[in-house]
Amino acid sequence: MALTEGDRIELRVTPDRYVTVRYAGASGDFNPIHIDEEFALEVGLPGRILHGLWSMAQVARAATDAAGGDPTALRSLTAQFRGMGRIEDEIVISGEVKSVGDGVATAKLEALQGDARLIRNAVAELRAN
């Protein structure tokens, strides 16, 4: 799928109650704020929170879905982490292709969960064709 300037990107994903446990195993990040509800509450969190890198992976997924679903189309991704993601609440990743040139499309994206911005100023460079 060829990307063109102005193309809109959107992905909606709702992390299930087990996503942090699965992601801890996949990533090796077993910080108890992600996998132990009681611990998370004891340290003042509203419950277990999502791994920031899992949220960033969803931004990458939105970008590669827009590029035809090929994960190898993603050449680079940068992002600013800004909020704590909650389990079982929908996250909306949205953005737009800002430019296309020399076979590379550049998209700017963000990830929101309700009013909370989890990721902002994400920039994905993708193979444009």
C-alpha positions as CSV (number, residue, x, y, z in Angstrom):
1,M,0.0,0.0,0.0
2,A,1.5,3.3,-1.0
3,L,1.3,6.0,1.7
4,T,0.6,9.6,0.6
5,E,0.8,12.9,2.4
6,G,-2.3,13.6,4.5
7,D,-3.2,9.9,5.0
8,R,-4.8,9.5,8.4
9,I,-3.7,6.8,10.8
10,E,-5.8,5.3,13.6
11,L,-5.7,2.2,15.7
12,R,-8.0,1.4,18.7
13,V,-6.8,-1.2,21.1
14,T,-8.1,-2.3,24.5
15,P,-5.4,-4.0,26.6
16,D,-6.8,-7.0,28.4
17,R,-6.2,-7.9,32.0
18,Y,-3.3,-10.3,31.2
19,V,-1.4,-8.1,28.7
20,T,1.2,-6.9,31.3
21,V,1.9,-10.4,32.4
22,R,2.4,-11.6,28.8
23,Y,4.5,-8.6,28.0
24,A,6.6,-9.0,31.1
25,G,7.5,-12.5,29.9
26,A,8.2,-11.3,26.4
27,S,10.3,-8.2,27.4
28,G,11.9,-9.5,30.6
29,D,10.5,-6.4,32.5
30,F,9.0,-7.9,35.7
31,N,8.7,-4.7,37.6
32,P,5.9,-5.4,40.1
33,I,4.0,-2.2,39.1
34,H,3.1,-4.1,35.9
35,I,2.3,-7.5,37.3
36,D,1.3,-7.3,41.0
37,E,-1.9,-5.5,41.6
38,E,-1.4,-5.3,45.4
39,F,2.1,-3.8,45.0
40,A,0.9,-1.3,42.5
41,L,-1.8,-0.1,44.9
42,E,0.6,0.0,47.8
43,V,2.9,2.4,45.9
44,G,0.1,4.8,45.1
45,L,-0.9,3.7,41.6
46,P,-4.5,3.1,40.6
47,G,-3.6,-0.6,39.9
48,R,-1.2,-2.4,37.5
49,I,0.0,-0.1,34.7
50,L,1.0,-0.9,31.2
51,H,4.6,-1.1,30.1
52,G,5.5,2.1,28.3
53,L,7.2,0.1,25.6
54,W,4.0,-1.9,25.0
55,S,2.2,1.3,24.4
56,M,5.0,2.4,22.0
57,A,4.6,-1.0,20.2
58,Q,1.0,-0.1,19.6
59,V,2.1,3.1,17.9
60,A,4.5,1.1,15.7
61,R,1.6,-1.3,14.9
62,A,-0.6,1.6,13.9
63,A,2.1,3.0,11.6
64,T,2.9,-0.4,10.0
65,D,-0.9,-1.2,9.6
66,A,-1.1,2.0,7.6
67,A,1.8,0.9,5.5
68,G,0.0,-2.3,4.4
69,G,0.6,-4.4,7.6
70,D,4.3,-5.1,6.9
71,P,6.3,-4.6,10.0
72,T,9.5,-4.4,8.0
73,A,8.2,-1.2,6.5
74,L,9.1,0.6,9.8
75,R,12.5,2.2,9.4
76,S,12.5,4.2,12.6
77,L,10.3,5.3,15.5
78,T,10.8,7.9,18.1
79,A,8.3,8.9,20.9
80,Q,7.9,10.8,24.1
81,F,6.3,8.9,26.9
82,R,3.9,11.0,28.9
83,G,1.4,9.0,30.9
84,M,0.6,5.7,32.6
85,G,-1.6,3.4,30.7
86,R,-4.4,1.5,32.4
87,I,-5.5,-2.1,31.7
88,E,-8.9,-2.7,30.1
89,D,-9.3,0.9,28.9
90,E,-9.3,1.7,25.2
91,I,-6.2,3.4,23.8
92,V,-6.6,5.4,20.6
93,I,-3.5,5.8,18.5
94,S,-3.9,8.5,15.8
95,G,-1.9,10.5,13.5
96,E,-1.1,11.6,9.9
97,V,1.4,11.1,7.2
98,K,3.2,14.5,7.1
99,S,5.5,13.9,4.2
100,V,6.5,11.4,1.5
101,G,9.7,11.6,-0.4
102,D,12.6,9.4,-1.7
103,G,10.6,6.3,-0.8
104,V,10.1,7.3,2.8
105,A,6.8,8.4,4.5
106,T,7.1,10.3,7.8
107,A,4.1,10.1,10.1
108,K,3.4,11.9,13.4
109,L,1.3,10.1,15.9
110,E,0.1,10.1,19.5
111,A,-1.6,7.6,21.9
112,L,-4.5,8.7,24.1
113,Q,-6.4,6.8,26.8
114,G,-9.4,8.9,27.7
115,D,-8.0,12.3,28.5
116,A,-4.5,11.0,29.3
117,R,-1.8,11.3,26.6
118,L,0.3,8.2,26.9
119,I,2.6,9.0,24.0
120,R,3.1,12.2,22.1
121,N,5.3,13.5,19.3
122,A,5.9,10.0,18.0
123,V,7.5,10.1,14.6
124,A,7.5,7.0,12.4
125,E,9.5,6.7,9.2
126,L,8.1,4.1,6.9
127,R,8.9,2.6,3.5
128,A,6.4,4.5,1.4
129,N,5.8,1.8,-1.3
